[in-house]
Amino acid sequence: MNHKLLLAAILLPTVMLTGCETLGGQDGGEVVVEDRGTQADGSQITGGDGATATGARAGAAFEGHQLDNPQSILSSRVIYFEFDSASIRNEDRAAIQAHAEYLGKNGGATVALEGHTDERGSREYNIALGERRAKAVRQLLLFQGAVSSQLQTVSYGEESPAAIGHDEDAWQQNRRVEIIYKTR
């Protein structure tokens, strides 16, 4: 009987939370909760017209390091590129700006900017292209508040693919710069 009670104690909050729906909150800002029932602590979720709560889930703020918050734009650490290009796409500029602001406010933080390419092109060409991509992200980070001593660039070319395959889907995932925090 004790096993059934323990199982119910574990599953009941999970089942009750499935009635909650969150909207927005991609940047760590407000999360809107619609009226769907009862929360895990037994309190009623109210405000079907848009009650708000700050944090990763309704009623609780994210308590870890801001770089670990999956709802923060700082969780976006991969910048993608078009074929044979080192130009930063408009949709990636906000993430780079957020990282630059973080680095500007945290002088001890350091990052490695790892440039990658897809498999097309010679090894030498891909190493150079990966380096141009890493340097493009570096330049934008510097322009927006980071300091040179916080940034290291390295190119892996085609040597460390994110996706294995010989099609456009795999190639697109491999054309990237990864922002790797060495110190926070």
N, C-alpha and C positions, 0 to 999 in steps of 0.2 A: 504494500500500500504506500509506503514511503517513497518508492520510486515513481509512482504515479503522481503523487503530490509534488515532488521535485520537478518532474517533467512539466506539469501544469504551471508551476511557478516560473519556469523558463520560457515556455511557449506563449503564455497569456500576454505578457507585454509586447511580444513580437506581433501577435495577431492583432492586438489593439492598435499598434502603430501603423499597421498596413492601411488603416482607414485614413491616415493623414496624407495630404498631398502638398508638396512644396512647389512653389513657382519662383523662378528668378534665382537670385542669390549667387550668381556665377562669379561675382567679384567680391564676395565676402560681405556684401551689404545686406539689405533687408531680405528676409524670406517671408513670403506670404503663405499663410496657412488657411485653407478653406475648412469650414465646419464639416467634419466627417465622423465625429464620435467622441471617444474618450482617449486621453493620453495614458501612457504607461503608469503614471503616478496616480491615476484615478480621476484627475481633474478633467472637466469638460473642455473641449476645444470650442471656443465661441468665436463669433465674428465672421460668419459666413460671407459677409460683405468685404472681407479682406483684413483680418487681424494680422498683425505683424510681430515678428520676433527676430532678433539679431542672432546670427551664428550659423553653424552648419546644419542644425535642425531646430525646429520650433522649441522655444523655451530654454535653450542652452547655447551659450556662446562657445565658440571654439576655444579650447584651453591650451593648445600646444603652441609650438613656435610658428610664427606666421608663414614661414617657408613650407611648413607641413600641412597647412590648411588647404584641403582639396577644393574649397569654394573660392579661394583667392586666385587672382590673376597670376600671382607669383608661382602657382603650381604649373603654369604653362612654361616649360623649359625646353621646348623643341621648336625651332624656327625652320619652316620648310621653304624650299626654293623651287623655281621653275627649272625646266631642263636647260642645262648649259648656261646658268645664270647665277650671279652673286648679288642680284638686286633683292632687297628685302620687300616682301609683300606688305601691302597696306594693313591686312588683317593681323599681321604679327607685330606691328609697331607699338601697340598698346602694351603688350607683354614685355617688350624690350624696354619701354619707358618705365614700367613698374619695377623691373629689375635694376635699372639705372638709379631710380629714386631710392630703392632699398640699399643699394651699394653706397650711394651718396650719404645716406643717414647712418650707415654702419661701416665705418672706415676700416675695421678689421676684417671685413668679409672679403673673400677672394673667390673667383670663379675661373674655371677652365672653359674655353669656348672650343668645342670639338667639331671641326668641319668634316662633313661626309658627302659622298657622291654616290650615284648609282654605278652600275658595273660598266656602262658604256664609256668608251674612251680608253686611252692608254693609261697605264699605272701612273706615269709621270704627269700626264695631263690632269688626272683625277686628284692627285696630291696637290697640285697647284690650284685647282678649282676649289677644293675643300678649304685650302688656306685663304683664298679670296673670300669665301663665304664667312669663315670665322672672323676675318679682318673687317668685313662689312658690319657684322654684328658688334664687334669691338668699337668701331668708329661711332656707331649710333649710341652705344652705351656711354662712351666718353663725352659725346656731344650733350647727352642728357643728364650728366651728373656723376658718373663713375670716374674713378681715378686710374691712371695707367697701371700703377703698381697692384691694383686689384684684379687685373685681367691677364690671362695667359691664353694664347691661341695655339692650337695644334691641329694638324690635318691628318685624317686617317684615309682620305680618299675613298676608295671602294672597299677597303679592307675590313670594315666592321659594319656590315649591313644590318639594318633594323628589321628588314623583311627579306626572306629568301624567295626568289622568283625571278622570272625573266619576262615580266609584263609591266604595263604602266602602273598598276597598283603598287607593286613592290618597288619599282623605281622611284615613285613619288615619295614613299616613306623613307627611302634611303637618301634623298637629296635634302640634307638638313644640317643645322648646327645645334648641338646640344649644349645647354648652359648647365654646367656641373659645379655646384657649390663645394669648394674645398674647405673653406671656413665660413662661419656664419657671422 
